[in-house]
Amino acid sequence: MLTGEFKNKVDNIWETFWTGGISNPLSVIEQITYLLFMKQLDEQQTKQERRARLSGGKITNPIFTEEDSDIRWSNFKNKTDAQEMFEIVKDKAFQHMKELGGKDSKFARHLDNAVFIIPTPQLLQRVVTAIDALLEEMTDKNKDTMGDLYEYLLSKLSTSGTNGQFRTPRHIIKMMVELMQPSLGDKIVDPAAGTAGFLVAAAEYITKNFNEELFIKSGNESLQDHYKKSMFYGFDTDQTMLRIASMNLMLHAVEDPNMEYKDSLSKGNLEEEQYTLVLANPPFKGSLDYSEVADNLLAKVKTKKTELLFLALMLRLLKNGGRCAVVVPDGVLFGSSNAHVAIRKEIIDNHKLEAIISMPSGVFKPYAGVSTAIMIFQKTSIGGTDQVWFYDMKADGYSLDDNRRELDLTNHEENNIPDIINRFHNLDAERTRARTEQSFFVEVDEIRANNYDLSIKRYMEQVFEEVSYSSPKQILQEINNLENEIKAGLQKIGEMLG
């Protein structure tokens, strides 16, 4: 989470763009993202060069050749002549960035329409200097801040939080990834990808847990190739988000990101049974016309509500045995319409619903105070739900107001996330927990009897402590005693005053 001081520095960069003549928020974000990407590419090659020196080998696929040295951030940032820097970045570095992975790569296609619109050498020089200082501070203090930086930049868009599109906090994304524990054999998709936060977090988890297989061991070329080219997929209808997502993934060694311009719910999306893992936070409040929605989704759930249609889509996208962790609004869990009940019944009866993690309403502040939950299920097509695990998350490590201040992440009372992850991966120990606890199991027959209601409050048992009060006679006596003490005190004061 970014500090107030850090946000102020980002705001200053933002203001520099505005005073320099770029007033469209989306354009500002795009231009900042391009420059951030250029710097990170340089840092990535520097790390590769360091490893090559230590091993005595060579870089096999350098981002920059020796002839490209002048377009590396570490070189052009020091140009005192603003015009010279401007010509290098605009005419050479920007074009080099657009063609990464080859002119015919998916990445190059996404950036084909990207335009460098910083109008003056002076503006570019001021922004480069400010971004360089900002990123140096990030490297020194917190290497995991880049996602938070993107989130803060995107929060400045006037559309942020509308149409049910809330930016998922990084720590919630990370929790969901750790719950699902993606592996090298997975094929992962986010059908509402945005800037690819879920896919990037999955890539980070995999590189951390399978670093040797991916980057050190020889003989694992097929796995390495899978990670680089065919493990991560994302769909979105915003070209800007697709560009940012592609750059995000490339910085995590995904050489050819499979980010596609696609309306996931439309008739044009024909994909089915392609993936082993879905990680997503799809739009909540959208409402579509029936004529626009894929027929096989409407066959599962006859509705215009996007949050229900996305659940049907996820079932369609998954292979049998595939898993899903998805953020849903609370209404999905207890809504009584035919469509709400139908999608819950489909997941519970025909597949395997594993867990419902209820989150506090402040998780998505300052965008909205909507109450949400994480639904975890597995596609089986033959049923398999016997018990469903519920967890009542009361704290996520940050204040639940608009400020979202970081609390004591090691304190269970202020941060339930470590407990959630630990308990989910040790569910056998949960089976004896009473419903007065923060987590517990509920038998599927009871859920069916309650019209497939998945609201945790339906099944929690409250513990009421008996409170004993003094008798009315005793309370009256205590009041009389107090009055006598007051009278005595007033009398003493009167005597003192003469």
Residue pairs with C-beta under 8 A, 6 or more apart in sequence:
1 148
1 170
1 171
1 398
1 404
1 406
2 10
2 145
2 148
2 149
2 152
6 134
6 137
6 145
7 152
9 130
9 133
9 134
9 137
10 134
10 149
10 152
10 153
12 130
13 32
13 127
13 130
13 131
13 134
14 28
14 156
16 123
16 126
16 127
16 130
17 28
17 31
17 32
17 123
17 127
18 28
20 118
20 119
20 120
20 122
20 123
20 126
20 127
21 119
21 120
21 123
22 28
22 31
22 117
22 118
22 119
25 156
25 157
25 158
26 157
26 240
27 117
28 156
29 153
29 154
29 156
29 157
29 240
29 244
30 114
30 240
30 243
30 244
31 116
31 117
31 118
31 127
32 127
32 131
32 153
33 150
33 153
33 243
33 244
33 247
34 94
34 97
34 114
34 116
35 127
35 128
35 131
36 131
36 135
36 146
36 149
37 97
37 247
37 251
38 73
38 89
38 93
38 94
38 97
39 73
39 131
39 132
39 135
40 146
40 251
41 63
41 64
41 73
41 97
41 100
41 251
42 63
42 64
42 72
42 73
42 74
43 73
43 139
44 63
44 251
45 59
45 62
45 63
45 64
45 72
46 74
48 59
48 62
48 63
49 59
52 58
52 59
63 100
64 71
64 72
64 96
68 96
69 75
70 76
70 88
70 92
71 88
71 89
71 92
71 93
71 96
73 132
76 85
76 88
76 89
76 93
76 128
77 85
77 128
77 129
77 132
79 85
79 88
79 125
82 121
82 122
82 124
82 125
83 121
85 121
85 124
85 125
85 128
86 118
86 120
86 121
86 124
86 125
89 116
89 124
89 128
90 116
90 118
90 124
94 116
97 111
98 108
98 111
98 112
98 114
99 108
100 107
100 108
100 250
101 107
101 108
101 250
101 255
101 256
102 108
105 256
106 246
106 256
106 257
106 258
106 259
106 260
107 246
107 247
107 250
107 256
107 257
110 239
110 242
110 243
110 246
110 259
111 243
111 246
113 239
114 243
118 124
118 127
138 145
138 146
138 149
144 170
147 170
147 173
147 197
147 200
147 201
148 170
150 195
150 197
150 244
150 248
151 167
151 169
151 170
151 197
154 160
154 167
154 195
155 167
155 366
155 367
159 165
160 166
160 167
160 367
161 367
161 368
163 283
163 285
163 286
164 283
164 284
164 285
164 286
164 306
164 307
164 329
165 194
165 283
166 281
166 284
166 364
166 367
166 368
166 370
167 194
167 197
167 367
168 197
168 198
168 281
168 327
169 363
169 364
169 396
169 398
169 404
170 197
170 201
171 396
171 397
171 398
171 417
172 327
172 359
172 363
172 396
173 197
173 198
173 201
173 279
174 201
175 417
175 420
175 421
176 198
176 201
176 279
176 325
176 327
176 374
177 198
177 201
177 202
177 204
177 205
177 279
178 205
178 421
179 325
179 374
179 376
179 420
179 421
179 424
179 425
180 277
180 279
180 323
180 325
180 376
181 205
181 425
182 188
182 202
182 205
182 206
182 277
183 206
183 210
184 206
184 210
184 213
184 214
184 223
184 226
184 227
185 276
186 202
186 231
186 276
186 277
187 230
187 231
187 233
187 274
187 275
187 276
187 277
188 199
188 202
188 231
188 232
188 233
188 275
188 276
188 277
188 278
188 279
189 232
189 233
189 234
189 235
189 274
189 275
189 277
189 278
189 279
189 317
190 196
190 198
190 199
190 233
190 234
190 235
190 278
190 279
190 280
191 234
191 235
191 264
191 278
191 280
191 282
191 310
191 313
191 314
191 317
192 235
192 236
192 264
192 280
192 281
192 282
192 283
192 310
193 199
193 234
193 235
193 236
193 241
193 242
193 245
193 259
194 236
194 238
194 241
194 245
195 241
195 244
195 245
195 248
196 232
196 234
196 244
196 245
196 246
196 248
196 249
196 257
196 259
198 279
198 280
198 281
199 232
199 233
199 234
199 245
199 248
199 249
199 279
200 248
200 249
200 252
201 279
202 232
202 277
202 279
203 227
203 231
203 232
203 249
203 252
203 253
203 254
204 252
206 214
206 227
206 231
207 214
207 215
207 252
207 253
213 220
213 223
214 220
214 223
214 224
214 227
214 253
215 224
215 253
227 253
227 254
228 253
228 254
228 255
228 256
229 254
229 255
229 256
229 258
230 258
231 254
232 249
232 254
232 257
232 258
233 258
233 259
233 260
233 274
233 275
234 242
234 245
234 257
234 258
234 259
234 260
235 259
235 260
235 261
235 262
235 263
235 264
235 269
236 242
236 245
236 259
236 260
236 261
236 262
237 261
237 262
237 263
239 261
242 259
242 260
242 261
245 257
245 259
246 257
246 259
249 257
249 259
250 257
262 268
262 269
263 269
263 292
264 282
264 310
264 313
265 288
265 292
265 293
265 294
265 297
265 306
265 309
265 310
265 313
266 292
266 293
266 294
267 292
267 293
267 294
267 295
269 294
269 313
270 294
271 316
271 317
272 296
272 316
272 317
273 316
273 317
273 318
273 319
273 320
274 317
274 319
275 317
275 318
275 319
275 322
276 318
276 319
276 321
276 322
276 323
277 322
277 323
277 324
278 314
278 317
278 318
278 322
278 323
278 324
278 325
278 326
279 324
279 325
279 326
280 310
280 314
280 324
280 325
280 326
280 327
281 326
281 327
282 306
282 307
282 310
282 326
282 327
283 306
283 307
283 310
284 306
284 307
284 328
284 329
284 370
285 306
285 307
286 305
286 306
286 307
287 304
287 305
287 306
288 304
288 306
288 309
289 304
290 298
290 304
293 304
293 309
294 313
296 316
297 309
297 312
297 313
297 316
300 312
300 315
300 316
300 342
300 343
300 346
301 308
301 309
301 311
301 312
301 339
301 342
301 343
301 346
302 338
302 339
302 342
303 309
303 337
303 339
305 339
307 328
307 329
307 331
307 332
308 332
308 339
308 340
308 343
310 326
311 326
311 328
311 332
311 343
311 347
311 375
312 343
312 346
314 324
314 326
315 324
315 346
315 347
315 351
315 379
318 324
318 379
319 379
320 379
320 380
320 381
321 378
321 379
321 380
322 378
322 379
323 376
323 377
323 378
323 379
324 375
324 376
324 377
324 378
324 379
325 374
325 375
325 376
326 374
326 375
327 372
327 373
327 374
328 372
328 373
328 374
328 375
329 370
329 371
329 372
330 358
330 370
330 371
330 372
330 373
330 455
331 340
332 340
332 343
332 344
332 373
332 375
332 454
333 344
333 356
333 373
333 375
333 453
333 454
333 455
334 340
334 453
334 454
334 455
334 458
335 341
336 451
341 451
341 452
344 452
344 454
345 452
347 353
347 375
347 377
347 385
348 385
348 388
348 444
348 447
348 448
348 452
349 383
349 385
350 380
350 381
350 382
350 383
351 377
351 378
351 379
351 380
351 381
351 383
351 384
351 385
352 377
352 378
352 379
352 380
352 383
352 384
352 385
353 375
353 376
353 377
353 385
353 388
353 454
354 376
354 377
354 378
354 388
354 389
355 374
355 375
355 376
355 388
355 389
355 390
355 391
355 424
356 373
356 374
356 375
356 376
356 388
356 389
356 390
356 391
356 454
356 456
357 373
357 374
357 376
357 390
357 391
357 393
357 420
358 371
358 373
358 390
358 391
358 392
358 393
358 456
359 371
359 372
359 373
359 374
359 393
359 396
360 371
360 393
360 394
360 395
360 396
360 400
361 369
361 370
361 371
361 372
361 400
362 369
362 399
362 400
362 401
362 404
363 372
363 396
363 400
364 370
364 372
365 400
365 401
365 402
365 404
366 402
366 404
373 454
373 456
375 454
378 384
385 444
386 443
386 444
387 431
387 441
387 442
387 443
387 444
388 441
388 442
388 444
388 447
388 454
389 424
389 427
389 430
389 439
389 440
389 441
390 439
390 440
390 441
390 442
390 456
390 459
390 460
391 416
391 420
391 423
391 424
391 438
391 439
391 456
392 438
392 439
392 456
392 460
393 416
393 417
393 420
394 416
394 438
395 407
395 413
395 414
395 415
395 416
396 415
396 416
396 417
397 406
397 407
397 409
397 414
397 415
397 417
398 404
398 405
398 406
398 407
399 405
399 407
407 414
407 415
408 414
408 415
409 415
412 418
412 419
416 438
419 438
420 439
423 429
423 430
423 439
430 439
430 440
430 441
431 441
433 439
433 440
433 441
434 440
434 461
435 442
435 459
435 460
435 461
436 460
436 461
436 462
436 463
440 459
440 460
442 459
446 459
447 453
447 454
450 458
469 475
470 478
